[in-house]
């Protein structure tokens, strides 16, 4: 990710001219890859227009871009550093979210964090979250890395009530892991759906408990004002409740009945 503070990058994303380079393949919401400002700066961003959001039965129409921004504010307030800088602004297709692009543009494939594997080929220490069969009837598993930086993503997802943490939504960025696509998060109803169940029921690491403490303090001291234009009062209240319960229980949540635990497709 380009250097600079989050505030600096937010300023550039807000004021820089957006030049569309192409549509993101497979995007269900018409996301565009855009050049930001001077091409010589090499700054890229993902623009998700509000006008092209897919209608969903379980989220109010036209609210996904606000949830993208809200997830960034929550991540920053807790010091998680997971969500790339994300702003709301007018773009080539009208108002929408603009998020700093994370990824290699040279076509290099980093080591995966989540993968579909033959059970005999699961790397040492990896955590299996799903067993199944290939189209040829052969056994396969979905497993993820045990890296602490990925675990921090799982903790943030529990706070955000993220209902779509696919394997392709976690990206290596140097020594850290970034998460993208938070438009279907921060609902009032419990909807956590993720491929990162490998730590379910385990005690939360001290470093992540400290992040939750920091987020809890921020919610009591101004963060709710920043979230007010983006979420409903009930959604902000539900966020505060989830953070409180994570700190009280001090464990990773387990899958709940009545809601699919893993998104489809998983990757």
C-alpha positions as CSV (number, residue, x, y, z in Angstrom):
1,X,0.0,0.0,0.0
2,X,1.3,3.5,-0.7
3,X,3.1,5.2,2.1
4,X,1.5,8.1,4.1
5,X,-0.9,8.3,7.0
6,X,-4.5,7.3,6.7
7,X,-5.5,10.9,6.8
8,X,-3.1,11.8,4.0
9,X,-4.4,9.0,1.8
10,X,-8.0,9.9,2.6
11,X,-7.3,13.4,1.4
12,X,-5.8,12.1,-1.9
13,X,-8.7,9.7,-2.4
14,X,-11.2,12.5,-1.7
15,X,-9.7,15.1,-3.9
16,X,-7.8,13.3,-6.7
17,X,-9.4,12.9,-10.1
18,X,-10.8,9.4,-10.7
19,X,-10.0,8.0,-14.1
20,X,-11.7,4.6,-14.8
21,X,-9.3,1.9,-16.0
22,X,-11.8,-1.0,-16.2
23,X,-14.5,-2.9,-14.4
24,X,-13.6,-5.4,-11.7
25,X,-14.3,-8.9,-13.1
26,X,-16.9,-10.7,-11.1
27,X,-18.0,-7.7,-9.1
28,X,-21.7,-7.8,-8.4
29,X,-21.9,-4.1,-7.7
30,X,-20.3,-2.6,-10.8
31,X,-17.0,-1.8,-9.1
32,X,-14.4,0.1,-11.1
33,X,-10.6,0.1,-10.9
34,X,-9.6,3.8,-11.1
35,X,-6.4,5.8,-11.4
36,X,-6.3,8.5,-8.7
37,X,-4.8,11.8,-9.7
38,X,-1.6,12.0,-11.7
39,X,-0.8,8.6,-13.4
40,X,2.8,9.1,-12.5
41,X,1.9,8.7,-8.9
42,X,0.7,5.1,-9.6
43,X,-2.2,5.4,-7.1
44,X,-5.1,3.1,-7.8
45,X,-8.5,2.7,-6.1
46,X,-11.7,0.7,-6.2
47,X,-14.8,2.9,-6.8
48,X,-18.1,1.3,-5.9
49,X,-21.0,3.5,-7.2
50,X,-24.1,3.6,-5.1
51,X,-26.2,3.7,-8.3
52,X,-25.0,0.2,-9.3
53,X,-25.4,-1.6,-6.0
54,X,-27.2,-4.9,-6.2
55,X,-30.5,-5.0,-4.4
56,X,-30.3,-7.3,-1.3
57,X,-33.2,-8.7,0.7
58,X,-31.4,-8.3,4.0
59,X,-29.8,-4.8,3.7
60,X,-31.5,-1.5,3.0
61,X,-31.1,-0.4,-0.6
62,X,-28.3,2.1,-1.3
63,X,-26.5,1.6,2.1
64,X,-23.6,-0.6,1.1
65,X,-21.1,2.2,0.3
66,X,-21.8,3.8,3.7
67,X,-21.0,0.4,5.3
68,X,-17.7,0.3,3.4
69,X,-16.7,3.7,4.9
70,X,-18.0,2.7,8.4
71,X,-15.9,-0.5,8.4
72,X,-12.8,1.6,7.7
73,X,-13.6,4.0,10.5
74,X,-14.1,1.1,12.9
75,X,-10.9,-0.6,11.8
76,X,-8.9,2.6,12.3
77,X,-10.5,3.5,15.6
78,X,-9.4,0.2,17.1
79,X,-6.0,0.2,15.5
80,X,-6.7,-3.0,13.5
81,X,-5.3,-1.6,10.3
82,X,-7.2,-4.1,8.3
83,X,-9.5,-2.0,6.0
84,X,-7.6,0.2,3.5
85,X,-8.4,3.9,3.5
86,X,-12.0,4.4,2.3
87,X,-13.9,7.6,1.5
88,X,-17.3,8.6,0.2
89,X,-17.3,10.9,-2.8
90,X,-18.7,11.6,-6.3
91,X,-17.0,9.5,-9.0
92,X,-17.4,8.6,-12.6
93,X,-20.8,7.0,-12.0
94,X,-22.0,9.3,-9.2
95,X,-21.7,9.0,-5.5
96,X,-20.0,6.0,-4.0
97,X,-17.1,4.6,-2.0
98,X,-13.5,4.9,-3.1
99,X,-11.0,2.5,-1.4
100,X,-7.3,2.4,-1.9
101,X,-6.3,-0.6,-4.1
102,X,-4.3,-3.3,-2.3
103,X,-2.6,-5.8,-4.5
104,X,0.2,-6.4,-7.0
105,X,-0.3,-4.9,-10.5
106,X,2.6,-7.0,-12.0
107,X,0.6,-10.2,-12.0
108,X,2.5,-11.8,-9.2
109,X,0.6,-14.4,-7.1
110,X,1.4,-14.1,-3.3
111,X,1.2,-17.1,-1.0
112,X,-2.5,-17.7,-0.3
113,X,-4.1,-17.1,3.1
114,X,-7.1,-19.3,2.4
115,X,-7.2,-22.2,0.0
116,X,-9.0,-25.3,-1.3
117,X,-6.7,-28.3,-0.8
118,X,-6.4,-32.0,-0.9
119,X,-6.6,-33.1,2.8
120,X,-3.1,-34.6,2.5
121,X,-1.6,-31.3,1.3
122,X,-2.8,-29.0,4.1
123,X,0.3,-27.0,5.2
124,X,1.5,-27.6,8.8
125,X,-0.4,-25.5,11.2
126,X,-3.2,-24.5,8.8
127,X,-6.7,-24.7,10.2
128,X,-9.4,-26.7,8.3
129,X,-12.9,-25.1,8.4
130,X,-14.8,-27.1,5.8
131,X,-14.7,-30.5,4.3
132,X,-16.2,-31.4,0.9
133,X,-15.8,-33.0,-2.5
134,X,-14.5,-31.8,-5.8
135,X,-16.6,-32.0,-9.0
136,X,-14.8,-35.4,-9.5
137,X,-15.9,-36.7,-6.1
138,X,-12.5,-36.4,-4.5
139,X,-12.2,-35.1,-1.0
140,X,-11.1,-31.5,-0.5
141,X,-11.0,-29.0,2.4
142,X,-11.1,-25.3,2.8
143,X,-8.3,-24.2,5.2
144,X,-6.6,-21.0,6.2
145,X,-3.3,-19.8,7.5
146,X,-2.8,-19.6,11.3
147,X,-0.9,-16.2,11.0
148,X,-1.7,-13.7,13.8
149,X,-2.3,-11.0,11.2
150,X,-5.1,-13.0,9.7
151,X,-6.5,-13.7,13.1
152,X,-6.8,-10.0,13.7
153,X,-9.0,-9.9,10.6
154,X,-11.2,-12.5,12.1
155,X,-11.6,-10.5,15.3
156,X,-12.5,-7.3,13.4
157,X,-15.0,-9.3,11.4
158,X,-16.7,-10.5,14.6
159,X,-17.0,-6.8,15.7
160,X,-18.3,-5.8,12.2
161,X,-20.7,-8.7,11.9
162,X,-19.3,-9.3,8.5
163,X,-21.5,-11.5,6.5
164,X,-19.2,-12.1,3.5
165,X,-15.6,-12.9,4.4
166,X,-14.5,-14.9,1.4
167,X,-11.0,-16.1,1.0
168,X,-10.4,-13.7,-1.9
169,X,-11.3,-10.8,0.4
170,X,-8.1,-11.1,2.5
171,X,-5.0,-9.7,0.8
172,X,-1.3,-9.6,1.8
173,X,0.1,-6.1,2.0
174,X,3.7,-6.5,3.1
175,X,3.8,-7.8,6.7
176,X,0.1,-7.2,7.3
177,X,-3.2,-8.5,5.9
178,X,-5.9,-6.2,4.5
179,X,-9.6,-7.0,4.2
180,X,-11.9,-5.6,1.5
181,X,-15.6,-5.8,0.6
182,X,-17.4,-4.8,3.8
183,X,-20.6,-3.6,2.2
184,X,-22.6,-6.4,3.8
185,X,-21.6,-5.8,7.4
186,X,-22.7,-4.0,10.5
187,X,-26.2,-5.3,10.5
188,X,-28.2,-5.5,13.7
189,X,-29.1,-9.2,13.3
190,X,-26.2,-11.7,13.9
191,X,-24.9,-12.6,10.4
192,X,-21.3,-13.5,10.7
193,X,-20.4,-15.6,7.7
194,X,-16.7,-16.2,7.1
195,X,-14.0,-18.7,6.0
196,X,-12.0,-17.8,9.1
197,X,-13.6,-20.1,11.6
198,X,-10.3,-21.9,12.5
199,X,-10.1,-20.1,15.9
200,X,-13.8,-20.5,16.8
201,X,-14.1,-20.8,20.6
202,X,-10.4,-20.1,21.2
203,X,-9.3,-17.3,23.6
204,X,-8.7,-14.0,21.9
205,X,-5.0,-12.9,21.8
206,X,-4.0,-10.1,24.1
207,X,-3.1,-7.8,21.2
208,X,-6.6,-8.2,19.7
209,X,-8.2,-7.6,23.1
210,X,-6.2,-4.4,23.3
211,X,-7.6,-3.4,19.9
212,X,-11.2,-4.1,21.1
213,X,-10.5,-2.1,24.2
214,X,-9.4,0.8,22.1
215,X,-12.5,0.5,19.8
216,X,-14.7,0.3,22.9
217,X,-13.2,3.6,24.2
218,X,-13.6,5.2,20.8
219,X,-17.2,4.3,20.6
220,X,-17.7,6.0,24.0
221,X,-15.8,9.1,22.8
222,X,-16.8,10.4,19.4
223,X,-16.7,7.5,17.0
224,X,-20.5,7.2,17.2
225,X,-20.8,10.7,15.9
226,X,-18.7,9.8,12.9
227,X,-20.8,6.7,12.3
228,X,-24.1,8.5,12.7
229,X,-24.4,9.6,9.0
230,X,-23.5,6.1,7.8
231,X,-25.5,3.7,10.0
232,X,-28.8,3.7,11.9
233,X,-28.9,4.2,15.6
234,X,-29.7,0.5,16.1
235,X,-26.8,-0.5,14.0
236,X,-24.3,1.6,16.0
237,X,-25.9,0.2,19.2
238,X,-25.5,-3.4,17.9
239,X,-21.8,-2.7,17.1
240,X,-21.2,-1.4,20.7
241,X,-23.0,-4.5,22.0
242,X,-20.8,-6.9,19.9
243,X,-17.6,-5.2,21.1
244,X,-18.8,-5.4,24.7
245,X,-19.6,-9.1,24.4
246,X,-16.3,-9.9,22.8
247,X,-14.5,-8.2,25.6
248,X,-16.6,-9.9,28.2
249,X,-16.3,-13.4,26.8
250,X,-12.7,-13.0,25.5
251,X,-13.1,-15.7,22.9
252,X,-13.7,-16.0,19.2
253,X,-17.4,-16.5,18.4
254,X,-18.7,-19.9,17.2
255,X,-21.0,-20.4,14.2
256,X,-24.7,-19.8,15.1
257,X,-27.6,-21.9,13.9
258,X,-30.2,-20.4,11.6
259,X,-27.7,-18.6,9.3
260,X,-25.1,-20.0,6.9
261,X,-21.7,-20.0,8.6
262,X,-19.6,-19.9,5.4
263,X,-20.1,-17.6,2.4
264,X,-20.6,-19.1,-1.1
265,X,-18.4,-19.2,-3.0
266,X,-15.9,-19.6,-0.1
267,X,-13.1,-18.1,-2.1
